[in-house]
């Protein structure tokens, strides 16, 4: 295998509004095979699948900061607001990069994003101030 990518459906809140998006994860090409276009070819297929096949309007990915230039060249936009992840007993702020890509490629990263737990099929707002 020369390269690998994983896609999942993810429910997020973007600017307080629930939305489903395609989440890209696990893109990997061994170092000795990098620079040959395998990662770009997989991302071409992943983006096509998210937008054309699944009909999502948004793609999201979580990555290390050193990978931001690779995705930025592809049109992905770095989220410049803190991204929060709901965990079993707490809400934490993601410490690495989060990037977005919209189907029309016009989306920019000026959004508040919260990723709720997978406990339900829908997105629930949780009022932490009452706890």
N, C-alpha and C positions, 0 to 999 in steps of 0.2 A: 504494500500500500504506500503510495507516494504522499497522500494528504488526506485529511479528515475534517469534516465539519458536522456539527449537530444543530438541529433546528427544533424548537419547541414553541407551543402556543403559550403566551404569557398574558395574564390579566394585570394591568397596571392602572394607576390613577395618574393622569397627566393634567396638571393644572386643576386638580380636584375632580376631574371627570373620568369615569371608568372607560377603559378602552382595551380591546384585545389587540395584540401585536404578535409578530413573529420574532422570536428571540434566537439570536445566533450565538452559539457557544462551541467551544472546543475546536476552533479552527487550528489545525496543527499540520505543519510540514516539517519533517526532520531537517536539521540544519544543513546537511550535505545536499539536500534537494531544493533548498530555498533559492529564490531568484530565477526559477524556471517557469513561473506562471501557474503553478499548480494551485496555490492559494487563491489567486485572482480568478482562475477558472471555476473553482468551487464557490467562491463568493458570487460570481455571475449566476450560477445555477441556484444558489441559496436565495438571492434577491428575486430572481425570476419566480421561484417557488412561492415565496412569501407574498409577492404582489400579484402575480398572474394566476397562480393556481389556488392559493388560499384566500386571495382577495382581501388581505389585510391592507390597511392604509399606512401602517407604520411597522418598521423593524427596529429592534433595540439590541444592543450588545453591551456586555460588561467586559472590560479588557484592562491589561496593564498599560500604564502611560506610554511605554516605549512602542506600543503597537498603534497608538493614535495616528501617526503619519500614514501608515498603510491604509487604514480605513478612511481617513480624511481624503486621500487621493481618489477614493472610490465615491466620494460625495457624502459620507457619513459625517454628521455634525456632533461635536463634543457638547455634552450637556454641561452648562456652566452653573447650574444651581445644584445644591446638595440633593442627592438621591437617597431616600430612606427605604429601608427594607424591614418589613414587619417580621419579627421572629416570635417564637413561642411565648416568651415572657417580656418582650421588649421591642422597641423600634430603634434600629441602629442606622447610622449614616454610612453609606458605602464609601470606602476609602480609595478606590481606584477609579478609572475612567468609565463613563457610560456614554454611549453614542447612539444617535437616532438617524434613521433614514426614512423619509416618507416616499410614498409611491410616486408622487409628482416631483420628487427631489428638491422641493422648495422649503422643506422644514428646517428650521434652525434649532439650536440647542438651548434656547431661552425658555425653559420649562421647569416647573416643579414636578418631580416624579416620585411616586411612592409605589412600592411593590408590596402588596398585601400577602399574607400567608395563603397557602393553597387549601385551607380548611374548607372553603365553600366553592361552589362553582361560579358565584358572582363576586363582585368586589364590594366589600363592606367598609364603611368608614367606622373607625373606632375612636370614641372620645376618651382619650387617656387622662383628661383633666379630672374625671370622676373617680379614678382609681386611687 
